[in-house]
C-alpha cells in the first residue's frame, strides 16, 4: 500500500485507483463485520500490491542508494502505522478494556509478512504492510548490490520468493510461499512498459476494465488461487485505468485528495468502523436489525475519518519526518566535507 510518485510525475488515474482499492477494503470489512459476504472487497489489497510495484519502479531515482531508498520507504509507511496502531489499541482499551501483551506489541511493531496466523499485528489489516516491507527489502538489497536494471532483477527475485517454499524457523510445518510477490511483479512489468512510453488505447482499457469487473464478479468469494482470482483482475484493472490517464476527472482536487488519503483510510478504517458500531450499541441501536443502514454509516464514517487523519496527522507527520531527514543529511554532508 505505497503512495503515488511525487506530484510532478503522478499517475493521476492510479492515484485515484488507490482510493477505490481502499474503499473496497472498507466495504469488505464493514460487510463481514455485520455478517455479510462482500469478500471481493478484499481484492483491494491485490490492487494495492500491483500499484506498489509501479510506484516503486517509477519513483526510485537513478543512482539512489539502498539507504536513501530504505529511509524514504520507512518514513512513508511505518510511523503512521505506529500512530494508527496506538489509536486502535486505545480504542480497544476504552471499549473492551483489552490490553495487549508484550508479544503482541512486538509483533505489531516489526510488521512481519502475514505468513503465520499467530504473528498477526494488533491492527490486523496491517498484515499487508509486512509484504510491502518484504518487497522494499528485496528491492533495497538489489540497489545495494548495484544491479544495473533493478526492476528486472526485482521481478526475478519476487518470482523466486513466490515460487520456492522457504521454511520458517519457528514453524517448520508452515513454509513461506507468497503469491503476493507476483502481484508486485505485475506492477514492475507495468512500470517497464511505462518507461518505454507504451501508450494504451482507451478501447483496450475499456476491455480491461470490463474483464476485471467480470472476473471480480465471478470470484466474489474467497478464491482457491488468489493470484488468478484477484491478482490477474487487479492487473487488468490497473491497466484499464492507465488507458484513461488523460481523463480530466482524475485531476479534480477531490479525486487527488481521495487518492492521497487512501493510506490513512486503510490504517484507520477498522478503528472507525468498530468505534461507530460500539457507540451505536451503547445508545441502544439494534445493529443486527439495521445492517444496511449501519453498514452505510460505517463506510461513510471510515472514509471521512481517513481523510481527516490524512489532513491532520499524516501530512504534518510526513512533512516533519522528511524535514528531519533533510536536516540530518545536510549535517552529515557538512561533516564529510569538513573531514575531507
Secondary structure, DSSP 8 states (H G I E B T S, - for coil): ------GGG--HHHHHHHHHHHHHHHHHHHHHHTT---GGGGGHHHHHHHHHHHHHHHHS-TT--HHHHHHHHHHHHHHHHHHHHHHHHHHHHHHH-----HHHHHHHHHT--S--GGG--SSGGGHHHHHHHHHHHHHHHHHHTT-SSHHHHHHHHHHHHHHS-EEETTEEEEEE--THHHHHHHHHHHHHHHHTT----HHHHHHHHHHHHHHHHHT-S--S-HIIIIIHHHHHHHHHHHTTTT-GGGGSHHHHHHHHTHHHHHHHHHHHHHHHHHHHHHTT--GGGGHHHHHHHHHHHHHHHHHHHIIIIIHHHHHHHHHHHHHHHHHHHHHHHHH-
